Amino acid sequence: MSIPPTPQRACGERKPGGIYVEVALDGPFYVSVQTWIEEAMADPPLPAAHIVLELPSGELITADEIGARGQVVARRLGERTWHIWDVVGRRDYPYPADFLEEVRTEGLSRRSPKTLRFDLLDEGSRIFLLHDLGWLHPADEYYARIPSFTCPAGRAHPPGEMCAGLWWCDIDEADCQPVEGGEAKTFQGLPLRKRRIAQRTYRCAARPAGLRPQRARALIASFPIWRLAVVRSSDGGHEDGERRAARAGLPVALVEA
């Protein structure tokens, strides 16, 4: 399994001494590299207000209560396994599709606070990603204005149920550019546009005119954790990170920045 070395990400460069949760591009958990994002997406997205989590202290919260760009170890009620719940910040990734398209080509690398309860994580642990624009309502208004929408994961959604594929059709027109030249091209039946995030350019469509959706934080994807990577520091500061990461029942790797 692999993750591209020192990729350019929208959230910036990795910090010496930092501990990062990694998910490789070619892990054994997905059918193919081409469709692994579609397999990992939460489809339909689950509103964070409906997700009740137990913290290591025993306190119960909803995923809506995790701080912006926050990360906690928690488990759902009735589950034994602990997972990482991580809020993808809108400053670096304004849209859910921005984050997922970066992961598609660069793998996942999310910095964790050194105070995280690594000791509760094991080989069954996953990382769950939340985004503040993950829930769009009402979905039926999108479907009515998108001429030929199909679920990118091939799922059949009942009327009114949001499909995660709508994230790629909910980009502000000012945040994406038309695709010039050649025959008229479409995306889900809408005019094809493109959006650039860090080093990645992806296909999308502008939000149909007149739509004023309600938005809320929602679960957008989850991945099995491949390993914890500690970034080498010239002053030896990475050694503390290695000790903390080693408390988890997961592979730990010392990597270069």
N, C-alpha and C positions, 0 to 999 in steps of 0.2 A: 504494500500500500504506500501511497505517496501524497505529498502536498507540495505544490510548486514552491521553490525556494524564494524567499524575500519578495513575495508578490506585492504589487502596489494595490492597496486597499483604500476604500473611501474613508475608513476610520483612522488611517495614518499608519506609520511604521511601528513595528513591534519594539517594545521598550526593554533594554537590558535588565535582567533580573525578573522580568515579568513571567507570570504563569498563564499559559494559554490552553484552552480547550480546543483540540483539533479533531476534525473529521476529514478523512482522506477522500480524494476523488474516486479512487478505484477500490473501495472497500467491498467486502463480500456480502453486504446486506441488501444490495439492490440488483435489479435485473440487468441494467446497463448504465454506463456513464451518461448516455444520451438522455435517459429518462429518470435519472435518480432524483432530481429535484421534484418532478411530478409525483414520484413515489413518496417523497418525504413531506410534501405539503399537507397541511391540515385542510382537508377538503371534504365537507364544508368547514370553513373557519369556525372556531369555537370562541364566542365572546368571553373575554377574560373575567367579566363579572360573574360568569356561571361556573368558573373553575375554583373550587375550594381546596386550599392547600394547608397541610400541616407543616409547620416549621420545626426544627430540631428542639426548640424550647417547649413544644406542645401547643403553641399559639396557632389559632386558625385564622387564615386570611384568604381573601380572593386574589387571583392573579392581577386584578385591577389595582390592588394596593401596593404592589411592588413599585419602588421608586423608578422614575424615568431613567433609562440606561442602567437599571439596577440588575443585580444577579443574586439569586438565593438558592440554597439547597432546600428542597421541600419534597413532600410526597402527597399524592392525592389520598383522600380518606379511604381507608380499607386496603391500601397498598402497603407492601413491605419495603419495596425498593425506593431509594432516594434518587432524585434527579436534580439537574440544574435547570432553573427557570430563569430566562435571560430576556430583558427588554432591549430590543434593537432601537437605538436612539434615532429620532427623526432628523437631528442635525446632520448626521453623516449619511443616513439612508432615508430620505424624505418619503419614499414609497416602499411598501413590502417587496415589490418586484425588483427594486434596486438591490436589496440585500440578497434575494434568492438568485438573481442573475450573477452576482459576484461569486456566490458559493458554487454555482454551477461550473465556473471555469477555474476558480482558485482554491476550492475546498473551503472548509470553515476554520476560522481561527478567531477565538473570542477570549479576550483577556479577563481573568478572574481575579478578584481581590484576594490577597494572601490570607485574609481572615476567613475565607470560605471553609465550610466543613467538609474538607476533602476526605476525612476519615470515614464519612458515611457513604462515599461513592464506591461502586464496584463494577464488575464487568457487565452487569445488567442496566447500568445507569445510562440515561440519555440526556441530551440537552434540548430543552423546549424553548422555542423562540416566539416572542410576542412582539407585536407592533401596534402603535396607537392608531393606525389607519387600516387595521386588518379586517374590521367589520364594516360592511357597506349595506345600508338599508334605505329603501326597499330594493331588493335584487330584481324584482319583476320590472321595475322601471328601466333598468339597464337592458334586460333581455328585449324589452319592447323597442329599444332604440338601436340595438346592435343587430344588423341584418342577418348574420349567419354565425351566431355564437355557438361554439362547441367547447365542452370541457377539455382542457389539455391533458387531463389524466384519463379521459375516456369514460368518466362516470356519468350516470343518468341522475340528474337532480330533479326532484319534484318541484312543482310550481311554488315560487316564493323562497326557495332555499338558495342561499348564496353559493356560487361556485368560486373557488380560489382563483380561477382564470380571469375573473373580473379585475384583479389587481393590475393586469397589463392593459386594461381598457379604462383606467381611472387616473390617467396622467394629465395634469393641467396642460393646456395647449402651449403655454409659455415655457414649459419644462421639457418639451420634446420638439423635434424638428421633422419637417416633411422629408420624405425620400424622393430625391429628384431624378428625373430622366426615365426613359423607357416607357413601357405601357403603364397605365394606372394600376397601382398595386394596392392590395387591401390587407387588413389584419382583422380577422373575425368579421369581415364585411365592412369595416370602417377604413378610411384612408390610412395607409401604412405610414407610420412615423418611426423615429428612432430616438433613443435617449442614451446619453453617455453618463456613466458613473465610474469615476476613477479611470481604469484602463479598459473598461468593458463598455461596448455599445450593444444595445439590444433592441429588438423589434417590439413595437407597442402601438397603441392608438390613443388619441386624445379623448378625454371624457366627452361623451355626447353632449351637444349644446342643450342647455336648459335643465340639466340634471343638478339637483341640490341634495345629495345624499346625506343621511345621518352616518357618522363614522364613530367607531369605538375601538378600543384595544381588543385584540383577539390573538389567539394562538395561530401562527402562520405555518409552522413546520416543526418537526422534531427529528433528531438524528442520534443513532447510537454513537457514544463517545469512542473515538479511536484511541486517543492517548492525551496525556498532559505534557505540553512542551514548555520547558524552562529556557529562557533566552540567556545565553552566556553574558556575563558582565565582566569587564576588564578589572574591576576592583574586587571581584570575588563575591559580589552581592547575590549572585545566582544560587549560592550554596544554601541560603535560607529557603529560597523558593523550592529547591530540590527536596529539602527535608520536609517541607509542608506538603508538596505534591505526592511524596512517597507514602503519605498516610492513606492515600486512596488505593483501592484494589484495582488500579488501572495501570497500563504501561506509562512510564515516564521517560522522556527523552530530553537531553541537553542539546540545544540547537543554537546555531549562530543567528545573529540578528539579520 
